[in-house]
Amino acid sequence: MDVPLELSSRLYQSVAGYIIRHSKGRETEKVEGVDSLFSIPDILDRNHLERPLIVTGPHIAESEFFQSFLNDRETSYTVFSSVKSDPAASQIAQIARMYEEENCDSIIAIGGGSNLDAAKAAGAMIARPGHALRKMRGLFKVRREIPFFIAVPTTAGTGSEMTMAAVVTDDATGQKYSLIDPVLKPDVAVLDPSLLVSLPQKPTAYAGVDALVHAVEAYLNERYHREDTKDYCEEAVEAIMEFLPKSYDDGEDLEAREEMLIASNKAAEAFNVAGVGNIHALAHAIGGRYSLPHGYVNAILLPIVLRDYGKAVEAQIARLASICDIEKDGSRSERAEGFIRVIEEMNARMGIPDHIEEIKEQDIAAMSAWAAKEANPLYAVPVIYDKRHFAEVLRKASGR
């Protein structure tokens, strides 16, 4: 254990936890239900907005629902439709330029986490003209209101429609970093389960387990909890364990899709306060280095890191097992292990392996440094990892 790192991190978290518990975050209005996408024109009219910029990706831009949406309003939209997975700072700058050149007055982000995060980061650049994104990485570096923002998730997992974070990829290194500021919380989140019915099995699985990791990591970060954080996490975990397999098996199961959207939203509410942890720090490093889907990497890391935490999280994980009716008659350690085992079984059922074969030994030092820089001192994790510990877990994740 790195004692100076442990002490300095816990001191930082004590102060940050006090601020979190005694501060009131910005509220996001939620518009829910089938076809709620088509309520957006009314939202724009109500807020006297006439020139929205839609930010999305090529797949959604070609979809039937998107074309129907564009044709549902007399006023034309400006559309940026080429967002890539894990958007780089250079592409985000293109979005911000289009907003300014087209004299837009609001942003509508439609899609998964990459689309929503790209639009939020572009909003930060619009709010802070002349400031490079890398200068706004970390906590509370934006500090100016971004344009009116409507988020429309088409996956149930990232939770970006509710959070004050946006993940950006550095063009030169591939390293991921986060902008975290209350001004990045969307003004409105439109939760329309009908937009998820065409989502293929793989992104359904990856996004769903991403939401599970959000809920579990926020649950374990007790130093940052508010009164309702624990409940949000427990409700999200219970719902995901029930409805993710159903969503995966039958994409047209509208009830399962809606329950997953709600669960993802609750998980986002929780980690918006309590944050994430070492799993996400590692996933950002691995995903950035090898261009792997974020939820896929998170899914593989979740059981590995929970086992590595061991006794430090046994009581909390055993409680989650009880809530999910797993090993309900077993001892605390049996319930905790049962919960981890069920996650592994669910991963295998959805075609997710138990290790990441892309991890190369020569990359471990750099990825460990990236993960340590992201996690410490910010994340109030149950076990603080130094670079050496991150390296050990990366080797476990590689299967070596």
ZATOR-320257 format. One line per field, with one value per residue (C-alpha): residue number from 1; residue in one letter; z, x, y. Coordinates in nm, 3 decimals, decimal comma, m for minus. Layout:
<pts>
nr c(NUM | ...) .
rest c(A | ...) .
w c(Z | ...) .
u c(X | ...) .
v c(Y | ...) .
</pts>
This chain:
<pts>
nr c(1 | 2 | 3 | 4 | 5 | 6 | 7 | 8 | 9 | 10 | 11 | 12 | 13 | 14 | 15 | 16 | 17 | 18 | 19 | 20 | 21 | 22 | 23 | 24 | 25 | 26 | 27 | 28 | 29 | 30 | 31 | 32 | 33 | 34 | 35 | 36 | 37 | 38 | 39 | 40 | 41 | 42 | 43 | 44 | 45 | 46 | 47 | 48 | 49 | 50 | 51 | 52 | 53 | 54 | 55 | 56 | 57 | 58 | 59 | 60 | 61 | 62 | 63 | 64 | 65 | 66 | 67 | 68 | 69 | 70 | 71 | 72 | 73 | 74 | 75 | 76 | 77 | 78 | 79 | 80 | 81 | 82 | 83 | 84 | 85 | 86 | 87 | 88 | 89 | 90 | 91 | 92 | 93 | 94 | 95 | 96 | 97 | 98 | 99 | 100 | 101 | 102 | 103 | 104 | 105 | 106 | 107 | 108 | 109 | 110 | 111 | 112 | 113 | 114 | 115 | 116 | 117 | 118 | 119 | 120 | 121 | 122 | 123 | 124 | 125 | 126 | 127 | 128 | 129 | 130 | 131 | 132 | 133 | 134 | 135 | 136 | 137 | 138 | 139 | 140 | 141 | 142 | 143 | 144 | 145 | 146 | 147 | 148 | 149 | 150 | 151 | 152 | 153 | 154 | 155 | 156 | 157 | 158 | 159 | 160 | 161 | 162 | 163 | 164 | 165 | 166 | 167 | 168 | 169 | 170 | 171 | 172 | 173 | 174 | 175 | 176 | 177 | 178 | 179 | 180 | 181 | 182 | 183 | 184 | 185 | 186 | 187 | 188 | 189 | 190 | 191 | 192 | 193 | 194 | 195 | 196 | 197 | 198 | 199 | 200 | 201 | 202 | 203 | 204 | 205 | 206 | 207 | 208 | 209 | 210 | 211 | 212 | 213 | 214 | 215 | 216 | 217 | 218 | 219 | 220 | 221 | 222 | 223 | 224 | 225 | 226 | 227 | 228 | 229 | 230 | 231 | 232 | 233 | 234 | 235 | 236 | 237 | 238 | 239 | 240 | 241 | 242 | 243 | 244 | 245 | 246 | 247 | 248 | 249 | 250 | 251 | 252 | 253 | 254 | 255 | 256 | 257 | 258 | 259 | 260 | 261 | 262 | 263 | 264 | 265 | 266 | 267 | 268 | 269 | 270 | 271 | 272 | 273 | 274 | 275 | 276 | 277 | 278 | 279 | 280 | 281 | 282 | 283 | 284 | 285 | 286 | 287 | 288 | 289 | 290 | 291 | 292 | 293 | 294 | 295 | 296 | 297 | 298 | 299 | 300 | 301 | 302 | 303 | 304 | 305 | 306 | 307 | 308 | 309 | 310 | 311 | 312 | 313 | 314 | 315 | 316 | 317 | 318 | 319 | 320 | 321 | 322 | 323 | 324 | 325 | 326 | 327 | 328 | 329 | 330 | 331 | 332 | 333 | 334 | 335 | 336 | 337 | 338 | 339 | 340 | 341 | 342 | 343 | 344 | 345 | 346 | 347 | 348 | 349 | 350 | 351 | 352 | 353 | 354 | 355 | 356 | 357 | 358 | 359 | 360 | 361 | 362 | 363 | 364 | 365 | 366 | 367 | 368 | 369 | 370 | 371 | 372 | 373 | 374 | 375 | 376 | 377 | 378 | 379 | 380 | 381 | 382 | 383 | 384 | 385 | 386 | 387 | 388 | 389 | 390 | 391 | 392 | 393 | 394 | 395 | 396 | 397 | 398 | 399 | 400) .
rest c(M | D | V | P | L | E | L | S | S | R | L | Y | Q | S | V | A | G | Y | I | I | R | H | S | K | G | R | E | T | E | K | V | E | G | V | D | S | L | F | S | I | P | D | I | L | D | R | N | H | L | E | R | P | L | I | V | T | G | P | H | I | A | E | S | E | F | F | Q | S | F | L | N | D | R | E | T | S | Y | T | V | F | S | S | V | K | S | D | P | A | A | S | Q | I | A | Q | I | A | R | M | Y | E | E | E | N | C | D | S | I | I | A | I | G | G | G | S | N | L | D | A | A | K | A | A | G | A | M | I | A | R | P | G | H | A | L | R | K | M | R | G | L | F | K | V | R | R | E | I | P | F | F | I | A | V | P | T | T | A | G | T | G | S | E | M | T | M | A | A | V | V | T | D | D | A | T | G | Q | K | Y | S | L | I | D | P | V | L | K | P | D | V | A | V | L | D | P | S | L | L | V | S | L | P | Q | K | P | T | A | Y | A | G | V | D | A | L | V | H | A | V | E | A | Y | L | N | E | R | Y | H | R | E | D | T | K | D | Y | C | E | E | A | V | E | A | I | M | E | F | L | P | K | S | Y | D | D | G | E | D | L | E | A | R | E | E | M | L | I | A | S | N | K | A | A | E | A | F | N | V | A | G | V | G | N | I | H | A | L | A | H | A | I | G | G | R | Y | S | L | P | H | G | Y | V | N | A | I | L | L | P | I | V | L | R | D | Y | G | K | A | V | E | A | Q | I | A | R | L | A | S | I | C | D | I | E | K | D | G | S | R | S | E | R | A | E | G | F | I | R | V | I | E | E | M | N | A | R | M | G | I | P | D | H | I | E | E | I | K | E | Q | D | I | A | A | M | S | A | W | A | A | K | E | A | N | P | L | Y | A | V | P | V | I | Y | D | K | R | H | F | A | E | V | L | R | K | A | S | G | R) .
w c(0,000 | m0,087 | 0,250 | 0,139 | m0,157 | 0,072 | 0,322 | 0,065 | m0,133 | 0,171 | 0,289 | m0,054 | m0,054 | 0,294 | 0,175 | m0,159 | 0,013 | 0,243 | m0,055 | m0,249 | 0,040 | 0,104 | m0,252 | m0,471 | m0,828 | m1,138 | m1,213 | m1,546 | m1,666 | m1,773 | m2,055 | m2,069 | m2,269 | m2,615 | m2,889 | m2,639 | m2,901 | m3,080 | m2,779 | m2,857 | m3,084 | m2,795 | m2,562 | m2,807 | m2,851 | m2,476 | m2,434 | m2,735 | m2,927 | m3,306 | m3,437 | m3,276 | m3,373 | m3,375 | m3,291 | m3,381 | m3,570 | m3,923 | m3,824 | m3,644 | m3,916 | m4,164 | m3,940 | m4,007 | m3,670 | m3,725 | m4,065 | m3,919 | m3,642 | m3,888 | m4,087 | m3,778 | m3,731 | m3,968 | m3,861 | m4,010 | m3,802 | m3,851 | m3,830 | m3,746 | m3,823 | m3,827 | m3,459 | m3,421 | m3,127 | m2,851 | m3,005 | m3,031 | m2,934 | m3,299 | m3,395 | m3,095 | m3,215 | m3,552 | m3,378 | m3,187 | m3,511 | m3,687 | m3,396 | m3,425 | m3,806 | m3,830 | m3,552 | m3,351 | m3,015 | m2,865 | m2,891 | m2,932 | m2,887 | m3,007 | m2,965 | m2,729 | m2,495 | m2,768 | m2,933 | m2,607 | m2,468 | m2,793 | m2,785 | m2,417 | m2,471 | m2,773 | m2,543 | m2,312 | m2,604 | m2,702 | m2,344 | m2,325 | m2,668 | m2,710 | m2,436 | m2,541 | m2,408 | m2,233 | m2,023 | m1,900 | m1,798 | m1,441 | m1,193 | m1,231 | m1,513 | m1,744 | m1,500 | m1,765 | m1,890 | m2,208 | m2,465 | m2,384 | m2,413 | m2,488 | m2,457 | m2,626 | m2,540 | m2,784 | m2,557 | m2,195 | m2,031 | m2,044 | m1,847 | m2,013 | m2,044 | m1,668 | m1,577 | m1,546 | m1,723 | m2,080 | m2,187 | m2,454 | m2,640 | m2,697 | m3,071 | m3,026 | m2,751 | m2,750 | m2,379 | m2,249 | m2,001 | m1,847 | m1,817 | m1,497 | m1,418 | m1,316 | m1,619 | m1,842 | m1,708 | m1,986 | m1,941 | m2,067 | m2,100 | m2,340 | m2,247 | m2,536 | m2,517 | m2,875 | m2,994 | m2,846 | m3,012 | m3,313 | m3,103 | m3,184 | m2,919 | m2,873 | m2,799 | m2,584 | m2,377 | m2,357 | m2,264 | m2,010 | m1,824 | m1,835 | m1,643 | m1,398 | m1,338 | m1,282 | m1,015 | m0,845 | m0,837 | m0,709 | m0,445 | m0,318 | m0,305 | 0,028 | 0,120 | m0,144 | m0,079 | m0,030 | 0,141 | m0,176 | m0,349 | m0,200 | m0,300 | m0,659 | m0,684 | m0,536 | m0,753 | m1,064 | m0,994 | m0,925 | m1,246 | m1,465 | m1,342 | m1,434 | m1,753 | m1,931 | m2,026 | m2,147 | m2,356 | m2,499 | m2,588 | m2,735 | m2,856 | m2,920 | m2,556 | m2,492 | m2,118 | m2,080 | m2,289 | m2,079 | m1,750 | m1,869 | m1,959 | m1,613 | m1,445 | m1,648 | m1,549 | m1,179 | m1,204 | m1,367 | m1,088 | m0,841 | m1,007 | m1,082 | m0,705 | m0,594 | m0,905 | m1,053 | m0,962 | m1,054 | m1,306 | m1,510 | m1,474 | m1,617 | m1,887 | m2,010 | m2,028 | m2,205 | m2,437 | m2,529 | m2,604 | m2,807 | m2,932 | m2,757 | m2,665 | m2,320 | m2,195 | m2,323 | m2,125 | m1,816 | m1,833 | m1,829 | m1,553 | m1,316 | m1,170 | m1,175 | m0,971 | m0,731 | m0,649 | m0,611 | m0,359 | m0,152 | 0,209 | 0,161 | m0,033 | 0,082 | 0,292 | 0,017 | m0,259 | m0,036 | 0,014 | m0,361 | m0,395 | m0,142 | m0,323 | m0,646 | m0,471 | m0,528 | m0,276 | m0,029 | 0,226 | 0,198 | 0,421 | 0,350 | 0,158 | m0,036 | m0,134 | m0,247 | m0,454 | m0,591 | m0,714 | m0,895 | m1,043 | m1,178 | m1,351 | m1,511 | m1,624 | m1,769 | m1,953 | m2,099 | m2,205 | m2,396 | m2,566 | m2,349 | m2,266 | m1,926 | m2,033 | m2,273 | m2,510 | m2,666 | m2,351 | m2,420 | m2,151 | m2,305 | m2,269 | m1,905 | m1,753 | m1,959 | m1,896 | m1,524 | m1,513 | m1,702 | m1,472 | m1,157 | m1,277 | m1,342 | m1,021 | m0,758 | m0,552 | m0,704 | m0,688 | m0,339 | m0,405 | m0,130 | m0,217 | m0,354 | m0,632 | m0,698 | m1,035 | m0,923 | m0,820 | m1,146 | m1,331 | m1,136 | m1,226 | m1,591 | m1,599 | m1,446 | m1,708 | m1,986 | m1,880 | m1,797) .
u c(0,000 | 0,118 | 0,051 | 0,104 | m0,130 | m0,390 | m0,377 | m0,381 | m0,663 | m0,882 | m0,827 | m0,928 | m1,234 | m1,339 | m1,352 | m1,512 | m1,768 | m1,874 | m1,919 | m2,117 | m2,350 | m2,424 | m2,459 | m2,767 | m2,700 | m2,869 | m3,196 | m3,258 | m3,618 | m3,719 | m3,967 | m4,056 | m4,259 | m4,307 | m4,274 | m4,160 | m3,898 | m4,170 | m4,225 | m3,898 | m4,057 | m4,282 | m3,982 | m3,800 | m4,105 | m4,158 | m3,800 | m3,815 | m3,549 | m3,551 | m3,212 | m3,111 | m2,802 | m2,860 | m2,551 | m2,562 | m2,385 | m2,426 | m2,625 | m2,893 | m2,897 | m3,005 | m3,274 | m3,645 | m3,725 | m3,468 | m3,606 | m3,959 | m3,837 | m3,676 | m3,999 | m4,214 | m4,125 | m4,159 | m3,835 | m3,531 | m3,256 | m2,882 | m2,739 | m2,391 | m2,419 | m2,066 | m1,981 | m1,746 | m1,710 | m1,493 | m1,499 | m1,168 | m1,108 | m1,064 | m1,409 | m1,565 | m1,407 | m1,579 | m1,917 | m1,851 | m1,753 | m2,070 | m2,278 | m2,118 | m2,115 | m2,484 | m2,579 | m2,750 | m2,915 | m2,944 | m2,816 | m3,004 | m2,783 | m2,929 | m2,754 | m2,530 | m2,267 | m2,024 | m2,281 | m2,402 | m2,051 | m1,930 | m2,218 | m2,164 | m1,792 | m1,875 | m2,105 | m1,809 | m1,604 | m1,892 | m1,917 | m1,541 | m1,428 | m1,055 | m1,013 | m0,874 | m1,065 | m0,756 | m0,752 | m1,103 | m1,030 | m1,113 | m1,347 | m1,521 | m1,309 | m1,593 | m1,785 | m1,997 | m2,340 | m2,342 | m2,623 | m2,969 | m2,921 | m3,164 | m3,027 | m3,196 | m3,031 | m3,071 | m2,893 | m2,962 | m2,626 | m2,407 | m2,640 | m2,485 | m2,833 | m2,828 | m2,465 | m2,231 | m1,948 | m1,824 | m1,548 | m1,303 | m1,027 | m0,693 | m0,610 | m0,240 | m0,223 | m0,566 | m0,589 | m0,939 | m1,014 | m1,325 | m1,474 | m1,679 | m1,887 | m2,253 | m2,302 | m2,269 | m2,588 | m2,850 | m3,153 | m3,387 | m3,353 | m3,596 | m3,635 | m3,814 | m3,791 | m3,914 | m3,575 | m3,403 | m3,601 | m3,371 | m3,052 | m2,852 | m2,757 | m2,393 | m2,451 | m2,748 | m2,519 | m2,230 | m2,448 | m2,644 | m2,338 | m2,197 | m2,506 | m2,452 | m2,093 | m2,211 | m2,453 | m2,208 | m1,917 | m2,136 | m2,273 | m1,923 | m1,816 | m1,991 | m1,785 | m1,972 | m2,323 | m2,624 | m2,936 | m3,088 | m2,773 | m2,783 | m3,148 | m3,081 | m2,797 | m2,989 | m3,295 | m3,078 | m2,883 | m3,198 | m3,365 | m3,058 | m3,003 | m3,364 | m3,420 | m3,083 | m3,107 | m3,464 | m3,356 | m3,071 | m3,296 | m3,581 | m3,500 | m3,868 | m3,964 | m4,072 | m4,119 | m3,764 | m3,627 | m3,814 | m3,705 | m3,345 | m3,373 | m3,510 | m3,240 | m2,966 | m3,109 | m3,106 | m2,750 | m2,654 | m2,824 | m2,616 | m2,278 | m2,346 | m2,308 | m2,086 | m1,872 | m1,729 | m1,407 | m1,111 | m1,308 | m1,384 | m1,031 | m0,899 | m1,167 | m1,085 | m0,714 | m0,772 | m1,041 | m0,828 | m0,523 | m0,695 | m1,015 | m1,239 | m1,604 | m1,627 | m1,911 | m1,738 | m1,423 | m1,624 | m1,812 | m1,488 | m1,331 | m1,630 | m1,593 | m1,212 | m1,201 | m1,478 | m1,283 | m0,966 | m1,140 | m1,224 | m1,327 | m1,334 | m1,661 | m1,799 | m2,082 | m2,206 | m2,187 | m2,361 | m2,645 | m2,679 | m2,693 | m2,976 | m3,167 | m3,132 | m3,231 | m2,890 | m2,762 | m3,018 | m2,955 | m2,577 | m2,321 | m2,210 | m1,905 | m2,114 | m2,366 | m2,093 | m1,923 | m2,262 | m2,330 | m1,996 | m2,052 | m2,397 | m2,237 | m1,981 | m2,258 | m2,458 | m2,148 | m2,083 | m2,447 | m2,412 | m2,088 | m1,856 | m1,525 | m1,356 | m1,034 | m0,903 | m0,658 | m0,556 | m0,367 | 0,007 | 0,272 | 0,460 | 0,149 | 0,076 | 0,301 | 0,141 | m0,214 | m0,146 | m0,025 | m0,333 | m0,568 | m0,392 | m0,406 | m0,781 | m0,870 | m0,658 | m0,747 | m1,093 | m1,264 | m1,380 | m1,314 | m1,313 | m0,953 | m0,716 | m0,494 | m0,151 | 0,018 | 0,159 | m0,183 | m0,340 | m0,067 | m0,146 | m0,514 | m0,433 | m0,230 | m0,523 | m0,754 | m0,518 | m0,558 | m0,190) .
v c(0,000 | 0,349 | 0,517 | 0,881 | 0,822 | 0,663 | 0,949 | 1,230 | 1,069 | 1,009 | 1,366 | 1,498 | 1,271 | 1,386 | 1,744 | 1,655 | 1,433 | 1,715 | 1,949 | 1,686 | 1,609 | 1,975 | 2,100 | 2,096 | 1,993 | 2,120 | 1,939 | 1,771 | 1,760 | 1,410 | 1,347 | 0,978 | 0,730 | 0,584 | 0,849 | 1,112 | 1,205 | 1,396 | 1,622 | 1,802 | 2,069 | 2,170 | 2,185 | 2,412 | 2,636 | 2,657 | 2,779 | 3,017 | 2,826 | 2,827 | 2,709 | 2,381 | 2,185 | 1,809 | 1,604 | 1,236 | 0,958 | 0,823 | 0,515 | 0,715 | 0,982 | 0,715 | 0,566 | 0,589 | 0,745 | 1,020 | 1,113 | 1,116 | 1,344 | 1,588 | 1,608 | 1,667 | 2,036 | 2,330 | 2,496 | 2,325 | 2,172 | 2,196 | 1,844 | 1,718 | 1,347 | 1,208 | 1,152 | 0,856 | 0,619 | 0,764 | 1,114 | 1,291 | 1,653 | 1,751 | 1,625 | 1,797 | 2,121 | 2,067 | 2,044 | 2,366 | 2,544 | 2,431 | 2,561 | 2,905 | 2,918 | 2,825 | 3,068 | 2,793 | 2,856 | 2,504 | 2,147 | 1,820 | 1,514 | 1,183 | 0,850 | 0,659 | 0,789 | 0,894 | 1,121 | 1,271 | 1,323 | 1,481 | 1,727 | 1,811 | 1,868 | 2,086 | 2,281 | 2,339 | 2,476 | 2,705 | 2,830 | 2,877 | 3,002 | 2,985 | 2,723 | 2,384 | 2,085 | 1,950 | 2,269 | 2,184 | 1,825 | 1,730 | 1,896 | 2,230 | 2,373 | 2,485 | 2,705 | 2,876 | 2,779 | 2,571 | 2,614 | 2,477 | 2,101 | 1,817 | 1,462 | 1,167 | 0,834 | 0,546 | 0,299 | 0,206 | 0,229 | 0,536 | 0,763 | 1,067 | 1,218 | 1,279 | 1,337 | 1,630 | 1,447 | 1,412 | 1,176 | 1,298 | 1,114 | 1,283 | 1,283 | 1,224 | 0,962 | 0,796 | 0,869 | 0,935 | 1,209 | 1,357 | 1,703 | 1,711 | 2,017 | 2,070 | 2,298 | 1,990 | 1,833 | 1,840 | 2,062 | 1,790 | 1,412 | 1,245 | 0,878 | 0,708 | 0,328 | 0,287 | 0,420 | 0,114 | m0,165 | m0,179 | m0,181 | m0,499 | m0,750 | m0,651 | m0,280 | m0,381 | m0,601 | m0,356 | m0,060 | m0,262 | m0,384 | m0,031 | 0,081 | m0,204 | m0,094 | 0,265 | 0,144 | m0,092 | 0,151 | 0,435 | 0,194 | 0,119 | 0,487 | 0,546 | 0,852 | 1,052 | 0,922 | 1,143 | 1,014 | 0,868 | 0,739 | 0,391 | 0,343 | 0,453 | 0,200 | m0,090 | m0,028 | 0,002 | m0,318 | m0,519 | m0,400 | m0,453 | m0,806 | m0,885 | m0,688 | m0,686 | m1,056 | m0,994 | m0,693 | m0,898 | m1,192 | m0,987 | m0,637 | m0,567 | m0,631 | m0,272 | m0,327 | m0,456 | m0,168 | 0,087 | m0,073 | m0,067 | 0,302 | 0,377 | 0,166 | 0,332 | 0,667 | 0,576 | 0,450 | 0,780 | 0,977 | 0,777 | 0,810 | 1,175 | 1,217 | 0,929 | 0,895 | 0,579 | 0,401 | 0,187 | m0,019 | 0,291 | 0,424 | 0,099 | 0,080 | 0,429 | 0,340 | 0,007 | 0,140 | 0,439 | 0,228 | m0,043 | 0,125 | m0,128 | m0,058 | 0,095 | m0,126 | m0,440 | m0,360 | m0,266 | m0,597 | m0,798 | m0,589 | m0,588 | m0,940 | m0,916 | m0,596 | m0,702 | m1,017 | m0,812 | m0,585 | m0,893 | m0,838 | m0,459 | m0,487 | m0,822 | m0,676 | m0,441 | m0,704 | m0,959 | m0,711 | m0,663 | m1,041 | m1,057 | m0,782 | m0,980 | m1,306 | m1,465 | m1,724 | m1,589 | m1,867 | m1,852 | m1,682 | m1,328 | m1,446 | m1,700 | m1,435 | m1,195 | m1,465 | m1,570 | m1,218 | m1,205 | m1,550 | m1,452 | m1,151 | m1,382 | m1,617 | m1,327 | m1,202 | m1,547 | m1,578 | m1,250 | m1,354 | m1,142 | m1,318 | m1,330 | m1,161 | m0,896 | m1,059 | m0,725 | m0,617 | m0,619 | m0,628 | m0,335 | m0,115 | m0,191 | 0,076 | 0,354 | 0,233 | 0,198 | 0,557 | 0,679 | 0,490 | 0,612 | 0,971 | 0,943 | 0,763 | 0,938 | 1,129 | 1,183 | 0,844 | 0,745 | 0,377 | 0,112 | 0,018 | 0,280 | 0,145 | 0,285 | 0,230 | m0,105 | m0,232 | m0,114 | m0,306 | m0,624 | m0,600 | m0,533 | m0,855 | m1,045 | m0,892 | m1,000 | m1,363 | m1,399) .
</pts>
